[in-house]
Amino acid sequence: MITTKNITKYFGSFQALKDVSFEINKGEIVGFLGQNGAGKTTLMRILTSYLPASSGTVMIDGDDIARNSLTIRQKIGYLPETPPLYENMTVKDYLKFAAEIKDVPLKQQRCQIDRVLEECHIQNVKHNTIETLSKGYKQRVGIAQAIIHEPKLLILDEPTSGLDPVQNLQIRNLIKDIEEKRTVILSTHILSEIEQIAHRVLIIKSGRIIVDESLEILLKTPDDAQGTQPTLEEVFIKLHSESNENYE
């Protein structure tokens, strides 16, 4: 589904990404982790074709992102950390607008809107103005716009940021519900969410991928001192500590 080879990105003299390479298979949910400034957002913007790489190649569903960016954008649903919502519009009108700009055929728009309203559990607020919704509902509307054109790849950047525990659980369940239909890349600082949702973990530090492993294998090795299985948070902290000499 996704293949990146030696992706490098410079901003002036600063190298934000350093020869990043990985593959993601169709249907996987991949947790994308890293500290602030590690390069997560830069890489996600490259994957969504909003930002060009300085060098390297990205193939998504068989298309080269440098040559077929418009085709690739039609295959991707993207939810940035701050959802691109027009708060003076009703939910239904906003989703109609999203369908139009994502080239959903006119004859299919009503069906697609009804589908995402149901899939994201927002039928009950479809006539509400977005500005009146809770943050949890706004996140659901953001996910709805991201999947209204039935993308093969869904990229979510901090989808549960700022939510209360109930809203957090609802968004996690929503992501689980759609996992069978598309490949998902999920970036979050809440590592317990990755443990509950993801199949695999990519960890980036200082612009380099330092871990690319299945979640099962990553958490399989017992802690030597305690003899218990470590949490993802413990693994994350340990890996960053061990890699200081090599990557900083």
Secondary structure, 3 states (H helix, E strand, C coil): CEEEEEEEEEECCEEEEEEEEEEECCCCEEEEECCCCCCHHHHHHHHCCCCCCCEEEEEECCEECCCCHHHHHCCEEEECCCCCCCCCCEHHHHHHHHHHHCCCCHHHHHHHHHHHHHHCCCHHHCCCEHHHCCHHHHHHHHHHHHHCCCCCEEEEECCCCCCCHHHHHHHHHHHHHHCCCCEEEEECCCHHHHHHHCCEEEEEECCEEEEEEEHHHHCCCCCCCCCCCCCHHHHHHHHHHHCHHHHC
